[in-house]
Amino acid sequence: MSSKKKGAPLPASSAGLLRFFEDETKGFKVDPKIVVSIPIGLIAISWAMEILLVP
């Protein structure tokens, strides 16, 4: 069954994005929550520093 699934053509949707997300790549995987929370945290810290440390 797996050979039949691999040999079947993929549907033409969004210029091959479907196949892009199906492919597994090597590398370090990061949780999306971390990717979003780090920049938000840095922005909040910089705003707090600007407000609290302005003479």
Rosetta silent file (secondary structure, phi, psi, omega in degrees, C-alpha in Angstrom):
SEQUENCE: MSSKKKGAPLPASSAGLLRFFEDETKGFKVDPKIVVSIPIGLIAISWAMEILLVP
SCORE:     score description
SCORE:     0.000 S_00000001
   1 L     0.000  -36.179 -178.636    0.000    0.000    0.000 S_00000001
   2 H   -67.920  -33.306  178.345    2.838    2.418    0.748 S_00000001
   3 H   -68.782  -33.205  177.400    4.341    1.941   -2.748 S_00000001
   4 H   -68.076  -38.326 -179.361    0.969    2.780   -4.265 S_00000001
   5 H   -69.272  -38.706 -179.750    0.758    5.924   -2.144 S_00000001
   6 H   -71.732  -31.923 -177.280    4.280    7.045   -3.092 S_00000001
   7 H   -82.446  -14.855 -178.106    3.710    6.445   -6.799 S_00000001
   8 L   -73.098  139.519  178.231    0.462    8.378   -6.993 S_00000001
   9 L   -71.131  145.854  179.464    0.747   11.908   -8.417 S_00000001
  10 L   -82.333  149.563  177.467    0.112   14.749   -6.002 S_00000001
  11 L   -67.914  146.313  179.868   -2.711   17.189   -6.615 S_00000001
  12 L   -82.654   91.041  179.255   -1.693   20.530   -8.124 S_00000001
  13 L  -128.314  127.394  173.863   -2.516   22.828   -5.243 S_00000001
  14 H    54.501   45.032  173.530   -0.806   26.103   -4.393 S_00000001
  15 H    55.936   41.233  175.265    2.254   25.574   -6.601 S_00000001
  16 H    84.661   11.550 -179.993    3.503   22.456   -4.797 S_00000001
  17 H   -66.779  -28.950  178.318    3.095   23.706   -1.227 S_00000001
  18 H   -61.156  -45.577  178.987    1.310   20.493   -0.310 S_00000001
  19 H   -67.592  -36.342  179.627    4.401   18.468   -1.146 S_00000001
  20 H   -59.229  -43.765 -177.970    6.641   20.973    0.644 S_00000001
  21 H   -77.610  -17.699  176.840    4.847   20.445    3.944 S_00000001
  22 H   -80.651  -26.224 -178.192    4.816   16.678    3.555 S_00000001
  23 L   -72.842  135.752  178.593    8.602   16.469    3.201 S_00000001
  24 L   -97.454  126.290 -179.001   10.483   15.905    6.433 S_00000001
  25 L  -108.718  156.310  176.660   13.716   17.891    6.686 S_00000001
  26 L   -82.002  154.056  176.299   16.701   17.425    8.951 S_00000001
  27 L   135.710  178.686 -177.369   17.527   20.030   11.518 S_00000001
  28 L   -79.532  127.800 -179.499   16.597   21.480   14.857 S_00000001
  29 L  -101.023  130.987 -178.533   12.864   21.692   15.459 S_00000001
  30 L  -119.271  136.977  177.974   11.518   24.596   17.523 S_00000001
  31 L   -65.509  134.405 -179.579    8.018   24.842   18.935 S_00000001
  32 H   -58.694  -27.948  177.617    6.071   27.694   17.271 S_00000001
  33 H   -63.007  -37.979  179.229    5.100   29.019   20.719 S_00000001
  34 H   -69.285  -41.306 -178.808    8.769   29.653   21.461 S_00000001
  35 H   -62.056  -35.316 -179.899    9.331   31.319   18.085 S_00000001
  36 H   -82.803  -38.586 -173.784    6.477   33.744   18.787 S_00000001
  37 H   -73.940  -31.566 -179.488    7.098   34.316   22.500 S_00000001
  38 H   -64.183  -50.634  177.895   10.801   35.228   22.286 S_00000001
  39 H   -63.274  -38.339  178.461   10.349   38.305   20.037 S_00000001
  40 H   -63.756  -41.003  177.147    7.278   39.416   22.019 S_00000001
  41 H   -64.264  -41.280  178.181    9.258   39.071   25.240 S_00000001
  42 H   -64.499  -39.489  177.369   12.188   41.045   23.838 S_00000001
  43 H   -63.744  -45.028 -179.968    9.847   43.828   22.722 S_00000001
  44 H   -62.852  -40.912  179.206    8.198   43.938   26.157 S_00000001
  45 H   -65.726  -42.188 -179.582   11.582   44.051   27.921 S_00000001
  46 H   -66.589  -37.928  176.325   12.844   46.836   25.666 S_00000001
  47 H   -64.900  -43.008  179.883    9.658   48.882   26.260 S_00000001
  48 H   -63.783  -41.495  178.350    9.932   48.354   30.020 S_00000001
  49 H   -63.977  -39.864 -179.773   13.599   49.401   29.986 S_00000001
  50 H   -66.398  -41.413 -178.731   12.759   52.508   27.985 S_00000001
  51 H   -72.023  -43.337 -174.216    9.936   53.501   30.328 S_00000001
  52 H   -81.831  -28.061 -173.778   11.741   52.723   33.591 S_00000001
  53 H  -102.813    3.878  177.973   15.259   53.892   32.738 S_00000001
  54 L   -77.433  126.986 -177.982   14.448   57.196   31.009 S_00000001
  55 L   -69.455    0.000    0.000   15.722   60.054   33.206 S_00000001
